[in-house]
C-alpha cells in the first residue's frame, strides 16, 4: 500500500510535525510537496498507512496546522477525511 502524505501551509508547521512524529517513533520521510497538491509549503511528510491513527492523534493533540492528509490515487492525490 502506498504511503500517505501530510501537506502543510507553513514550513514551521512541517518542521514541528517532523519533530513530533520522530519523537513518537513514526517512520517518516520529508519530501517535496507534489505539484498536484496545492499547499503553502514546499515540504510534505510521507508516512506508512498503518501509522494513520497515531499521526492523526499527534496532529490533533499538538494542534499542528496542516493543509491535509492525502493518499495517492493513480497519478493524483485524494484528500482523506
N, C-alpha and C positions, 0 to 999 in steps of 0.2 A: 504494500500500500504506500502511495506517495506520501511524503512528509507534508505537514501543514505549515502555514506561514502566518506570522503576525506582521502587519504593516502599521506604521506609525505616522503621526503628523509632525513629530519633532525628534531630532537626533537625541536630545536629552532624555526623552522617554524611552527611546530604543536602547540607549546605554544603561539606563536604570533597569529596564526589563532584563537585559542581558545579565547584569549583576545578580538580580533576584533569582533568576532561573538557574544560573550557575550555582548559586548558594544552595538551592533546593536540589541540586544534582540532576537537573533535567538536561538531557543531551541536546544541545542546540548548535546551530551554525548561523553565523552572521553572513548575510548575502545581500547583493543589491536588490532593491525592490523591483520586481518585474514591471515592464512598461505597461502591461495590461491592467495593473492596479494603480489607480490614481491616489497618491499619498503625498504628504508634505515633506517626507523624509526619504532619502535615498537608501536607507538601511532597513532591512527586514530580518526577522529571526525565523529560521526554519526549525521545526521540532517534530519528533515522531508522533504519529497519530495516536498511539496508546498513552501519550502524556497529556492529552487534551484536557481531561478533568483537572489535573494538577495545574496546568498552565492557566486555565480559567480561574481556579481558586486563587492563585497568586495575583493575577491581574485585578481581580475584584477586591481582595483583602488589602492589597498595597495601593489601590487606586491608580493603577498605571493607565495612562491615557493612550488608547490605541485607535488606529483607523478601522481595524477589523481583523478577524481571523478568516483565513482563506484556505480552500483546498483546490488543487489542480484538477481541472476537468478538460482533458484533451489538450488543446492549445491555449486555453484561457484559465482564469481562476474564478471560483464561485465563493461568495462570502457566506460564512456559516452564521447561523442564528446567534 
